[in-house]
Amino acid sequence: MFNQERNIMKKEAYKYSELTSKIIGCAMTVHNTLGSGFQEVIYQRALEIEMSLAGLYFKREFDMPIMYREVQIGTRRVDFFVEEKVSVEIKAVSQMDDTNLAQALNYLEVYNLEVGLLINFGERSLKFKRLLNKKYKES
């Protein structure tokens, strides 16, 4: 699934590409400065600083409702919710796998968000995936 998803993402035009590029640029700055090997929370804090310096509006560890048949059954904290448009999930693992990708895509669907980023600081070079929710419904 991971490789198929990557190929699909390359072929489609990215909505909010200017915004996601700005976020990725901030993440690259963090990774170039800190490298790999820290816990996820360290990268979250550093990314918070970089995105603030870049003038991005965001909420960190923002509680998002999880709905089932129009009933709230719980909440999940998204790492960053940027410009009220893009969900950003941070990882600090040695290698991202299909589970990480499925989790990030699932959050987009549950929150009915159109675009998200999955960013991993745990590898030698920064890894990221731009995600598109194919089940997105305009409200």
C-alpha positions as CSV (number, residue, x, y, z in Angstrom):
1,M,0.0,0.0,0.0
2,F,2.8,2.5,0.9
3,N,4.4,2.4,-2.6
4,Q,1.0,2.6,-4.3
5,E,-0.1,5.5,-2.2
6,R,3.2,7.3,-2.9
7,N,2.7,6.9,-6.6
8,I,-0.9,8.2,-6.5
9,M,0.2,11.2,-4.5
10,K,2.9,12.2,-7.0
11,K,0.4,12.2,-9.9
12,E,-2.2,14.5,-8.3
13,A,-2.1,18.2,-7.9
14,Y,-1.6,19.2,-4.3
15,K,-4.3,21.4,-2.8
16,Y,-2.7,23.9,-0.4
17,S,0.7,23.2,-2.0
18,E,2.1,26.6,-1.0
19,L,1.1,26.0,2.7
20,T,2.3,22.4,2.8
21,S,5.6,23.5,1.2
22,K,6.1,26.1,3.9
23,I,5.4,23.5,6.6
24,I,7.8,21.1,5.0
25,G,10.5,23.8,4.8
26,C,10.1,24.5,8.5
27,A,10.4,20.7,9.2
28,M,13.6,20.6,7.1
29,T,15.1,23.4,9.1
30,V,14.3,21.6,12.3
31,H,15.8,18.3,11.0
32,N,18.9,20.0,9.6
33,T,19.4,21.7,13.0
34,L,18.6,18.8,15.3
35,G,19.2,15.7,13.2
36,S,17.6,12.5,14.2
37,G,17.5,10.6,17.5
38,F,15.2,12.8,19.7
39,Q,11.8,12.0,21.0
40,E,8.8,13.2,19.1
41,V,7.9,15.9,21.6
42,I,11.3,17.6,20.9
43,Y,10.6,17.9,17.2
44,Q,7.1,19.1,18.0
45,R,8.5,21.9,20.1
46,A,11.1,22.9,17.6
47,L,8.6,22.8,14.7
48,E,6.3,25.0,16.7
49,I,9.1,27.6,16.9
50,E,9.9,27.4,13.2
51,M,6.3,27.7,12.1
52,S,5.8,30.7,14.4
53,L,8.8,32.3,12.8
54,A,7.4,31.6,9.4
55,G,4.2,33.4,10.3
56,L,2.0,30.3,10.1
57,Y,-1.2,30.1,12.2
58,F,-1.6,26.7,13.9
59,K,-2.9,24.9,16.9
60,R,-0.6,22.3,18.6
61,E,-2.0,19.1,20.1
62,F,-5.4,20.2,19.1
63,D,-8.3,18.0,20.3
64,M,-10.4,16.9,17.3
65,P,-13.7,15.1,17.8
66,I,-14.1,11.5,16.5
67,M,-17.6,11.1,15.2
68,Y,-19.5,7.9,14.6
69,R,-23.0,8.3,13.0
70,E,-23.0,11.9,14.0
71,V,-22.3,11.1,17.7
72,Q,-19.0,12.1,19.2
73,I,-17.4,8.9,20.6
74,G,-14.0,10.4,21.6
75,T,-11.3,12.8,20.7
76,R,-7.8,12.6,19.2
77,R,-5.1,15.2,19.4
78,V,-3.6,16.1,16.1
79,D,0.0,17.2,16.4
80,F,-0.6,20.4,14.5
81,F,-3.6,21.9,12.7
82,V,-2.2,24.5,10.4
83,E,-4.2,27.5,9.1
84,E,-7.4,25.5,9.9
85,K,-6.7,23.5,6.7
86,V,-3.9,21.0,7.1
87,S,-3.3,18.3,9.6
88,V,0.3,17.6,10.5
89,E,1.3,14.3,12.2
90,I,4.8,14.0,13.5
91,K,6.8,10.8,13.9
92,A,10.3,10.1,15.3
93,V,10.7,6.5,14.2
94,S,13.6,4.8,12.4
95,Q,11.4,4.1,9.4
96,M,7.8,4.9,8.6
97,D,5.6,2.0,7.6
98,D,2.1,1.4,6.2
99,T,0.6,1.7,9.8
100,N,1.8,5.3,10.1
101,L,0.4,6.1,6.7
102,A,-2.9,4.4,7.4
103,Q,-3.2,6.2,10.8
104,A,-2.6,9.6,9.2
105,L,-5.1,9.0,6.4
106,N,-7.6,7.7,8.9
107,Y,-7.4,10.9,10.9
108,L,-8.1,12.9,7.7
109,E,-11.2,10.9,7.0
110,V,-12.4,11.0,10.6
111,Y,-11.9,14.8,10.8
112,N,-13.1,15.3,7.3
113,L,-10.0,17.2,6.4
114,E,-8.9,17.4,2.8
115,V,-5.1,17.6,3.1
116,G,-2.5,16.4,5.6
117,L,1.2,15.8,6.1
118,L,2.9,12.9,7.8
119,I,6.5,14.0,8.8
120,N,9.2,11.7,10.2
121,F,12.2,13.2,11.9
122,G,13.6,9.8,13.0
123,E,15.5,8.9,9.8
124,R,18.9,10.3,8.6
125,S,17.1,12.6,6.2
126,L,13.6,14.1,6.8
127,K,10.8,12.0,5.3
128,F,7.4,13.3,4.6
129,K,4.2,12.4,2.8
130,R,1.5,14.8,1.5
131,L,-1.8,13.2,2.0
132,L,-5.1,13.7,0.3
133,N,-8.5,12.5,1.7
134,K,-10.3,11.0,-1.2
135,K,-13.5,10.8,1.0
136,Y,-13.5,14.5,1.8
137,K,-16.9,16.1,1.8
138,E,-17.3,19.8,1.6
139,S,-19.6,21.1,4.3
